[in-house]
Amino acid sequence: MNGIAAAAIHNAKDASAPKFWRSDALPFIEARSIDDGREVCYAKHSHETFSIGAVTGGRSVYLNRHAREWIGAGAVVMMNPDDVHACNPIADERWSYRMLHVDVEWLTALQHELGFNENHAFRAFSQTMTLDLALFDGLNRLCAILVDSNTETLRKESAAVTFFSEVQRKLNPASLQDRDASRQLTRAAEFIAENCTRSLKLDDVCKAAGLSASHLIRAFKQRYGMTPHAYLINRRIQYSRAQLRRGRLIADVALDAGFADQAHLQRTFKRLVAATPGQYRS
């Protein structure tokens, strides 16, 4: 499997076949979806991961530990590691869902960053289901970002940290420890600017700034008005403008600036500059 591109395993001819996404670059998370689950039937089972899913269509009977309830589109379900559960469609309804399986060690580290004692093991979620619209929409957005082969690893990882920080804050909160991170944020911005043509990972920026991922994303946006990924893209456009002013070929500038190809530069440049690279160079 390619270390950068995600892998999608599916049978396009069969809507009842599960679709999986995973990436060597983001080994802590896996996505699964079903477009038509009428023929799907799960026996009671458990996962070693923390799992969270969104029901996007139809209705199903959801069993988790001692709870049993009917759920439909808009529901978000949570399964702690080793929770025995099952979720099966009702009658002949076209039941569909998206599910994320998250490595417990990764999520435990995020919990610590969000205020739990570092010696504390994974703190299980007491809720098994929520109808919170923001979390439902957030999960679907995250899934779309993860499976998009044109989205950079930094944005995917940042989106995962942002979403699971919100899940933690809403459903399993701990006290946040506020710190003055102005110097660290400045280092983060400088590091991104100096390395904007590289394929950066969130961990690269965190190490340079001396900040945790969750704190970096939250504080960076508060100070600069954009996410680290958006800041990176803006810096790439600034670099591209300087190179275009020198009369360089657009295709060469696109690759040097860190874009996938000329078309990617064209779209991003027009969105941020309100002009094409050709118009700008002229």
C-alpha positions in Angstrom: 0.0 0.0 0.0 1.3 3.5 -0.9 2.5 5.3 2.2 0.9 8.5 1.2 -2.3 7.6 -0.7 -5.2 6.1 1.1 -6.4 2.6 0.1 -10.1 2.0 -0.7 -11.2 -1.6 -0.9 -14.7 -2.1 -2.3 -16.9 -3.7 -4.9 -18.5 -0.9 -6.9 -21.2 -3.2 -8.3 -22.5 -4.2 -4.9 -23.9 -1.5 -2.7 -24.2 -3.9 0.2 -20.4 -4.5 0.2 -18.5 -2.7 2.9 -16.0 0.0 1.8 -12.8 0.5 3.8 -10.3 3.3 3.9 -6.9 3.3 5.6 -3.6 5.0 5.1 -0.1 4.1 6.1 0.4 7.9 6.8 -2.4 7.8 9.4 -2.2 4.3 10.9 -4.3 5.3 14.0 -7.6 5.5 12.1 -9.7 3.4 9.7 -13.0 4.2 8.0 -15.8 1.9 7.0 -19.0 2.5 5.2 -22.1 0.7 3.9 -24.4 2.2 1.3 -27.1 -0.5 1.5 -27.1 -2.6 4.7 -30.4 -4.5 4.1 -28.5 -7.7 3.7 -26.0 -7.0 6.4 -26.4 -8.9 9.7 -23.9 -8.6 12.6 -23.6 -11.0 15.4 -22.7 -9.5 18.8 -19.1 -8.6 18.7 -16.5 -6.1 20.0 -13.5 -4.1 18.7 -10.1 -3.4 20.3 -10.5 0.2 19.0 -12.7 3.0 20.0 -15.5 3.2 17.4 -17.8 6.0 16.4 -20.4 5.9 13.6 -23.1 8.0 11.9 -26.3 6.4 10.6 -26.9 8.2 7.3 -30.1 6.3 6.2 -32.7 3.9 7.3 -33.3 2.5 10.8 -31.6 -0.2 12.8 -31.7 -1.9 16.2 -28.6 -0.9 18.2 -27.3 -3.1 21.0 -24.5 -1.9 23.2 -23.8 -3.6 26.6 -27.2 -3.6 28.3 -28.8 -0.9 26.1 -31.2 -1.7 23.2 -32.8 1.0 21.1 -34.0 1.8 17.6 -31.9 4.5 15.8 -32.2 6.2 12.5 -30.5 8.7 10.2 -28.8 11.4 12.3 -27.8 9.2 15.1 -24.1 8.9 16.2 -23.1 5.8 18.1 -20.1 5.1 20.2 -18.5 1.9 21.2 -15.7 1.7 23.8 -12.9 -0.9 23.3 -14.2 -4.4 24.0 -17.9 -3.2 24.3 -20.0 -6.0 23.0 -22.5 -4.6 20.5 -24.5 -5.2 17.3 -26.4 -3.0 14.9 -28.7 -4.5 12.3 -31.3 -3.0 9.9 -35.1 -3.0 10.5 -37.2 -4.8 8.0 -36.3 -4.0 4.4 -35.0 -0.4 4.9 -32.0 0.8 3.0 -29.8 1.2 6.1 -26.5 3.0 5.6 -23.7 4.3 7.9 -20.2 5.5 8.2 -17.9 4.2 10.9 -14.5 5.3 12.2 -12.2 2.9 14.2 -9.6 4.7 16.3 -6.5 3.4 17.9 -6.9 3.5 21.7 -3.4 4.6 22.4 -3.8 7.6 20.0 -7.1 8.6 21.6 -5.7 8.2 25.1 -2.8 10.5 24.2 -5.4 13.1 22.9 -7.3 12.7 26.2 -4.2 13.6 28.1 -3.6 16.6 25.9 -7.1 17.8 26.7 -6.6 17.7 30.5 -6.5 14.2 31.8 -3.7 13.0 34.1 -1.0 11.6 32.0 -0.9 8.4 34.2 -4.6 7.8 33.5 -5.5 5.0 31.2 -8.1 5.5 28.4 -11.3 7.0 29.9 -14.3 5.2 28.5 -17.3 7.1 27.2 -20.5 6.6 29.3 -22.8 7.5 26.4 -23.5 4.9 23.7 -25.5 7.2 21.4 -26.2 10.9 20.7 -28.3 12.9 18.3 -25.9 15.9 18.4 -26.2 17.4 14.9 -22.8 19.1 15.0 -21.0 15.7 15.8 -23.1 14.0 13.1 -22.0 16.6 10.5 -18.5 16.6 11.8 -18.1 12.9 11.4 -19.4 12.9 7.9 -17.0 15.8 7.0 -14.1 14.0 8.5 -14.9 10.8 6.5 -15.0 12.9 3.3 -11.7 14.4 4.1 -10.0 11.1 4.9 -11.1 9.3 1.7 -10.2 12.2 -0.6 -7.0 11.1 -2.3 -6.2 14.8 -3.2 -6.2 16.0 0.4 -2.9 16.3 2.1 -1.9 14.3 5.2 -1.5 17.4 7.3 -5.2 18.4 6.7 -6.4 14.9 7.3 -4.6 14.5 10.6 -5.6 18.0 11.7 -9.3 17.3 10.9 -9.1 14.0 12.9 -7.6 15.9 16.0 -10.2 18.6 15.7 -13.2 16.2 15.4 -12.1 13.9 18.2 -11.3 16.9 20.5 -14.9 18.0 20.0 -16.2 14.5 20.7 -14.2 14.5 23.8 -15.2 18.0 24.9 -18.9 17.3 24.4 -19.3 13.7 25.5 -16.4 13.0 27.8 -15.0 16.3 29.0 -11.9 17.1 31.1 -10.7 20.5 32.3 -8.5 22.2 29.7 -5.2 23.6 31.0 -4.8 27.1 29.5 -1.2 28.2 28.8 0.4 31.1 27.3 1.7 29.7 24.0 2.5 32.9 22.0 6.2 32.0 21.5 5.3 28.5 20.6 2.7 29.7 18.1 5.2 32.0 16.5 7.7 29.2 16.1 4.9 27.1 14.5 4.1 29.8 12.0 7.8 30.3 11.2 8.4 26.6 10.8 5.5 26.3 8.3 6.6 29.4 6.4 10.2 28.1 6.2 9.1 24.6 5.1 6.0 25.4 3.1 7.1 23.6 -0.1 7.6 20.3 1.8 4.9 17.8 2.6 4.5 18.5 6.3 2.9 16.3 8.9 1.1 17.7 12.0 3.8 16.1 14.2 6.5 18.1 12.4 4.9 21.4 13.3 4.1 20.2 16.9 7.7 19.3 17.5 9.0 22.6 16.1 6.6 24.5 18.3 6.8 22.3 21.4 3.0 22.1 21.5 0.5 19.2 21.5 -1.6 18.7 18.4 -4.9 19.6 20.1 -3.5 22.8 21.6 -1.7 23.8 18.5 -4.8 23.6 16.3 -7.1 25.4 18.7 -4.6 28.2 19.6 -3.2 28.6 16.1 -6.6 29.3 14.6 -7.5 31.7 17.5 -4.3 33.7 16.9 -3.9 33.5 13.1 -7.6 33.1 12.0 -6.9 29.9 10.1 -5.8 26.3 10.7 -2.1 25.3 10.3 -3.1 23.6 7.0 -4.7 26.8 5.7 -1.7 28.8 6.8 0.5 26.3 4.9 -1.5 26.7 1.7 -1.4 30.5 2.0 2.3 30.4 2.3 2.6 28.2 -0.8 0.6 30.7 -2.7 2.9 33.5 -1.5 5.9 31.5 -2.7 4.2 30.8 -6.0 3.5 34.5 -6.5 7.1 35.3 -6.0 8.2 32.7 -8.5 5.6 33.7 -11.1 6.9 37.3 -10.8 10.3 35.9 -11.9 8.6 34.6 -15.1 8.9 30.9 -14.2 6.7 28.3 -15.9 3.4 27.6 -14.1 3.9 23.9 -14.1 7.4 24.2 -12.6 6.2 26.6 -9.9 3.3 24.2 -9.0 5.6 21.3 -8.3 8.3 23.4 -6.5 5.6 25.0 -4.3 4.4 21.6 -3.1 1.2 21.3 -5.1 0.2 18.0 -6.7 0.1 19.4 -10.2 -0.6 22.6 -12.2 -4.4 22.1 -12.0 -4.2 22.1 -8.2 -2.2 25.3 -8.2 -4.6 26.9 -10.6 -7.7 26.1 -8.4 -6.0 27.2 -5.2 -4.4 30.3 -6.7 -7.7 31.5 -8.2 -9.5 30.9 -4.9 -7.0 32.9 -2.8 -5.9 35.5 -5.3 -9.1 35.9 -7.4 -6.9 35.5 -10.6 -5.3 32.6 -12.4 -1.5 32.2 -12.2 -1.3 33.2 -15.9 -3.2 36.4 -15.3 -1.0 37.2 -12.3 2.3 36.5 -14.2 1.2 38.8 -17.1 
